[in-house]
Amino acid sequence: MSWNLNKDKIINSYQNQYKKFGIDSRSLFFPGRKQNVRFNVIKEIGIVPSDTILDIGCGFGDLLIFLKESINYTGKYTGIDITPEFIEACKRLHPGEDFRELDILQNVISEKWDYVVLTGTLNIEIGESHIDFVKNMITKMFYMSKKGISVDFISIYGDNRNEYIFRADPFEIFSFCRTLTKRICLRYDYLPYEFTLYLYTDYSITHDYIFTQYSFPEIIKY
């Protein structure tokens, strides 16, 4: 199946939800408090108020609100989505902000952001080629970032009540990400059946083999 047909399948899924629920987290397949939990995990990749951020599958721009309220975010935020109704809603809800109807796999994008983040967007199963789609998305995200990316998944170790959900093997995804960078964090500590990967672009090390960008208090000195 071509990407255009897969893309239409994804858009239709969200459009059907939007027709039912309107501007609501249920239109994004985010039940209850999970949205803010996922946003907090994104923030913990290391985002500071001045960072530039590309939010892929931005929905209604809720991540922007979360960051403004949680860390007084003042940086340049760009939200993109392939669902036209979501971008139209974002422009009404957040006048003056940068929201675009954009497909990173089909559009030529020369810009780079400090962090490129994605939550929930890869969880709708589009067929046998889905894992290739996932790897292409992660690769494109990584090369669009200056500092790193955050991407989340539903785990194969969860339940299988919804046949349309893509369930990822954390070890398979981690192994693929190792082909892009040596500095990765796999988070499986916030929701029982979900995990997030941070991929950092700087994996240089110090003389004593610590990642240069890793910061910690030096309490003991010899």
Summary of the structure (lengths in Angstrom):
residues: 222
radius of gyration: 17.6
end to end distance: 60.6
largest distance: 63.7
contacts: 637
relative contact order: 0.13
helix: 34%
strand: 21%
